[in-house]
Amino acid sequence: MDIGDLSLSEKIKPIIKGAGEIVCLYFQKTFSSEKKKDGSIVTQADLASEQFLTEKLQLLFPEAGIIGEEKGNNGLKSDYFWVIDPLDGTTNFSRGLPYFCVSVALTYKGNSVFGAIYNPLTDECFWAQKGKGAFLNGLKIRVSSISSLKKGVVAVGLPYRQGVPFKGIFEKMGVLAFKSFAFRHFGAIALDLAYVAAGRLDAVCFEGLGWWDVAAGMLLIEEAGGIVTDFKGNQIKEGYTSFLAAGKELYDPLRNLLEMNKS
């Protein structure tokens, strides 16, 4: 498969939309769920979506390995990996709250080269390819140009385990509440990242979440003109512990604020 070909997006869209259709079959219906070790939950919808994505993506690019939120690494040794979050926002989904998405990224040697995030309830498909820009339903998107935190809407994420990362970002929320125009916790970080890329949110920051939460969305933001690092300004890799993304004008003020309020 030629990942330099823009037709990759056309090949991925029916797959990620198919996963979204599966997820919606379960939404606001009766389904089984169980609690995972990290305190989050997994539902029938998560598992059905991941199985569908795994099968279709392996057919599309058999040489690539799979890293899925629910089933983990499929053990294939490769420079390429599909990184899958079959249902981001599972808690929202399980409670009938309409804020969730499906996220798929293709990485090469640990760096995202393609990412797609699909909101099945609004039929919005966000995608980006390295060096090709970021798009929403075929239209190019850009991050916001807001430069003042006093005008900014900042999204935050909270890990399920209420330990050090939870405590740290929760304390930072108190600072953001006074410094920003508004901050939000929606419960589906991948969709938050897509909204930052589209300029609907001005920034996002969090600690203690997974690689599948960000692998697609971080590329969307970068290709939409934003900056993505950890709180110290380092590049985001699979083992990241903190995450910050914003437009170029807002990035420095926000990172300085987070650095001044270390856990």
C-alpha positions in Angstrom: 0.0 0.0 0.0 1.3 3.4 -0.9 0.7 5.6 2.1 1.8 8.7 0.1 -1.3 8.4 -1.9 -4.2 10.7 -0.8 -6.6 7.9 -1.8 -5.7 6.3 1.6 -8.3 8.5 3.2 -10.9 7.2 0.7 -9.9 3.6 1.7 -10.1 4.3 5.4 -13.4 6.3 5.5 -15.7 3.4 4.7 -13.9 1.3 7.3 -14.1 3.8 10.2 -17.7 4.7 9.2 -18.5 1.0 9.3 -17.2 0.8 12.8 -19.3 3.8 13.7 -22.4 2.1 12.4 -21.6 -0.9 14.6 -21.2 1.3 17.6 -24.5 3.1 17.0 -26.3 -0.3 16.8 -25.7 -0.6 20.5 -26.2 3.1 21.5 -29.0 3.6 24.0 -29.7 -0.1 23.8 -29.2 -2.9 26.3 -25.6 -4.4 26.1 -23.1 -6.0 28.4 -20.1 -4.3 29.9 -17.3 -5.0 32.4 -14.8 -3.1 34.3 -11.1 -3.1 33.3 -8.0 -3.0 35.5 -7.6 0.7 34.9 -11.0 1.5 36.2 -12.6 2.1 32.8 -15.2 -0.1 31.2 -15.4 -2.1 28.0 -18.8 -2.8 26.3 -20.0 -5.2 23.6 -19.8 -2.1 21.3 -16.1 -1.6 22.0 -15.3 -5.3 21.2 -17.5 -5.5 18.1 -16.0 -2.3 16.7 -12.4 -3.3 17.4 -12.9 -6.7 15.8 -14.4 -5.1 12.7 -11.6 -2.5 12.4 -8.9 -5.1 13.0 -10.2 -7.4 10.2 -10.7 -4.6 7.7 -7.4 -2.8 8.4 -5.4 -6.1 8.2 -7.0 -6.7 4.8 -6.1 -3.2 3.7 -2.4 -3.3 4.9 -1.4 -6.9 6.0 2.1 -5.8 6.7 1.1 -3.5 9.5 0.7 -4.6 13.1 -2.3 -3.8 15.3 -2.4 -1.9 18.6 -6.0 -1.9 19.9 -7.3 -0.5 23.2 -9.1 -3.7 24.1 -7.0 -6.5 22.6 -3.6 -4.9 22.7 -0.7 -5.7 20.3 -1.3 -8.5 17.9 2.3 -9.5 18.1 3.3 -8.7 14.5 6.8 -7.2 14.1 6.6 -4.2 11.7 7.6 -0.6 11.3 3.9 0.1 10.6 1.1 -0.2 13.2 -2.6 0.6 13.1 -3.4 2.2 16.5 -7.1 1.7 17.2 -9.6 3.2 19.7 -12.8 1.4 18.7 -15.0 3.6 21.0 -13.5 6.6 22.7 -15.8 7.9 25.3 -17.1 4.5 26.4 -18.4 5.9 29.7 -20.4 8.6 27.9 -21.7 5.9 25.5 -22.7 3.5 28.3 -24.8 6.3 29.9 -26.5 7.4 26.7 -24.4 10.6 26.5 -23.9 11.6 22.8 -20.2 12.4 22.9 -18.0 9.6 21.6 -16.1 8.6 18.5 -14.0 6.0 16.7 -10.2 6.7 16.2 -7.7 5.0 13.8 -4.1 6.0 13.2 -1.3 4.5 11.1 2.1 4.9 12.6 5.6 4.4 11.1 8.4 3.7 13.5 6.3 5.2 16.3 5.2 8.4 14.4 1.7 9.0 13.1 1.5 9.2 9.4 -2.2 9.0 9.0 -5.1 9.6 11.4 -8.9 9.5 11.2 -11.5 10.2 13.8 -15.2 9.6 13.2 -18.2 10.9 15.1 -21.0 8.6 14.0 -23.8 10.7 15.5 -22.9 13.8 13.4 -21.4 11.9 10.5 -18.3 13.9 10.7 -15.1 12.3 9.5 -11.8 14.1 10.5 -8.7 12.9 8.8 -5.0 13.9 8.3 -2.1 12.6 6.4 1.5 13.6 7.1 2.4 16.6 5.0 -1.0 16.7 3.3 -3.1 18.8 5.8 -6.1 18.1 7.9 -9.7 17.7 6.7 -13.3 17.4 7.9 -15.7 15.8 5.4 -13.4 16.9 2.6 -12.9 20.5 3.7 -9.5 21.7 5.0 -9.5 22.7 8.7 -7.2 24.9 10.8 -6.7 25.3 14.5 -7.9 28.6 16.1 -5.8 31.7 16.1 -6.7 32.8 19.6 -3.7 34.0 21.5 -5.1 34.9 24.9 -6.1 32.4 27.5 -8.7 34.8 28.6 -10.5 34.2 25.4 -9.7 30.5 25.1 -11.8 27.4 25.6 -9.6 24.6 26.9 -10.5 20.9 27.1 -9.0 18.7 29.8 -9.0 15.0 30.3 -8.9 12.8 33.5 -7.5 9.3 33.8 -9.7 6.7 35.3 -7.2 5.8 38.1 -7.5 8.5 40.7 -3.8 8.6 41.6 -1.0 11.0 40.9 -2.0 12.0 37.3 -5.6 12.5 38.3 -4.6 14.7 41.2 -2.2 16.7 39.1 -4.5 17.6 36.2 -7.4 18.2 38.6 -5.3 20.8 40.4 -4.3 22.4 37.1 -8.0 22.7 36.2 -8.4 25.0 39.2 -5.8 27.3 37.7 -7.3 27.1 34.2 -10.7 28.0 35.6 -9.4 31.4 36.5 -7.0 32.0 33.6 -9.1 30.9 30.6 -12.5 32.0 29.3 -13.8 28.4 29.9 -12.6 24.9 30.3 -14.4 21.7 29.5 -14.2 18.0 30.3 -16.2 16.1 27.7 -15.0 12.5 28.3 -13.8 11.6 24.8 -10.2 12.9 24.3 -9.9 11.7 20.7 -12.9 13.8 19.7 -11.6 16.7 21.8 -8.4 16.6 19.7 -10.4 16.6 16.4 -12.3 19.6 17.7 -9.0 21.4 18.5 -7.8 20.7 14.9 -11.1 22.2 13.6 -10.8 25.3 15.8 -13.9 24.4 17.9 -11.7 24.1 21.0 -8.6 26.2 21.4 -6.5 23.8 23.4 -6.4 20.5 25.2 -4.3 19.2 28.1 -4.2 16.0 30.2 -2.1 13.4 31.9 -2.2 9.6 32.2 -4.1 8.5 29.1 -3.3 6.0 26.3 -1.5 5.9 23.0 -4.8 5.0 21.2 -6.4 8.2 22.6 -4.0 10.5 20.8 -2.2 8.8 17.9 -4.8 10.0 15.3 -5.8 13.3 16.9 -2.2 14.6 17.4 -1.5 14.4 13.7 -4.8 16.1 12.9 -3.8 19.1 15.1 -0.2 19.2 13.7 -1.5 19.1 10.1 -4.1 21.8 11.0 -1.2 24.1 12.1 -1.1 23.4 15.8 1.6 22.4 18.2 1.6 19.1 20.2 4.0 18.2 23.0 4.1 17.0 26.6 4.0 19.6 29.3 7.8 20.0 29.1 7.8 20.6 25.4 8.9 17.1 24.3 7.6 15.2 21.4 4.7 12.9 22.1 5.6 9.2 21.8 3.8 6.0 22.7 5.0 6.2 26.3 4.0 9.8 26.9 2.7 10.8 30.3 1.4 14.4 29.7 -0.2 16.0 26.6 -0.7 19.6 25.5 -2.0 20.8 22.2 -2.9 24.3 21.0 -2.6 26.8 18.2 0.8 28.4 17.8 -0.4 31.7 19.5 -1.8 30.0 22.6 0.7 27.2 23.0 3.4 29.1 24.9 1.1 30.9 27.4 -0.6 27.7 28.2 2.6 25.6 28.5 4.1 28.3 30.8 1.1 28.2 33.0 1.3 24.4 33.3 5.0 24.5 34.0 4.4 27.1 36.8 1.9 24.8 38.4 3.7 21.4 38.4 2.2 18.6 40.4 
